[in-house]
Amino acid sequence: MDSIKQRLLTNWHLMRIMRLAIGVWLLVVGIQTHDWAVGLFSVFFLYQAFTDTGCCGTQGCYTSAAKPMVKKEGTEDIEYEEVK
């Protein structure tokens, strides 16, 4: 129970606040217009805000660091000369 409470009350940043605001706004619009599709979008944004997740999930958009190039046997370094 402490983990859920800690997750809800800590680590609020700009994107998390924006997701909460968009979710609340869409929920109000969905209730006013009686549109259940808008209500589903609001649930999506509210879930992201409360659980601090994004569209990609945990490191779904993560790109690995570039690997160093390994020199193959039998290849030579090429020297370039600048021509003006």
N, C-alpha and C positions, 0 to 999 in steps of 0.2 A: 504494500500500500504506500510506503514511503517513496518508492521509485516513481509511481504514477504522480503523486503529489509534487515530488521534486521536478519531474519533467514538465508539469503544467506551470509551475511557478518560477522556473529559472530559464536562462538562456533565451530571452526574448530579444530578437533583432528585427531590423527593418522589414525583411521579407516575411517573417512570421507575423508581424503586426499587420502587414498589408494583406496577407491571406485571411487573417481574422476579420479585417474590415470588409474585404470583398465577400467573405462568407456570410457575415451578418447582413450586409446590404442586399445580397441575392436572396437571403431568407426572407427579409422584409418584403422585397419585390414579389417573391413567389407567393407569399401569403396574401398580399394586396391584390394580385391578379389571379389568384387561384390557379396558378400554373405549377404543376408538379415537376415538370422538367427543370424549371429554374430552381426549384427546391432541391432537386438532386445535385445540381451544380453547387448549391450552397453547402450541402452536406460534404461534398468533395473538398471544398476549400476549408471548411471548418475542421474536418479531419486532419488535413495537412497542418493547420495552425496548432491544433491541440497536441498532435503527436510530433511536431517539428520534423516532418518529412516533406520531401518535394515530389515532383512528378516522377523522377527517376528512381526514387527509393535510396537505399544506402549505397552511396558511391556508384550509382548507375551511370552517371556521366563522367566518371573518372577516366582519365587517360594516363597511361603509364609513362614514366620518364623515358627519354630516348636512350637506347642502349648504345654503348660505345662501339664504334666500328672496329671489327677485327680484321687485321691484315691477313689475307690469304697467302699461302706459300707460292712463290714464283711470280709475285707481282712486284713492280718497282714503283718507287715514288717518282712522280712526274715533276720536273722543274719547268717553270714558266718564265718567259722573258717578256717584259713589257715593251711594246713597240709604240713609239710616239710619232 
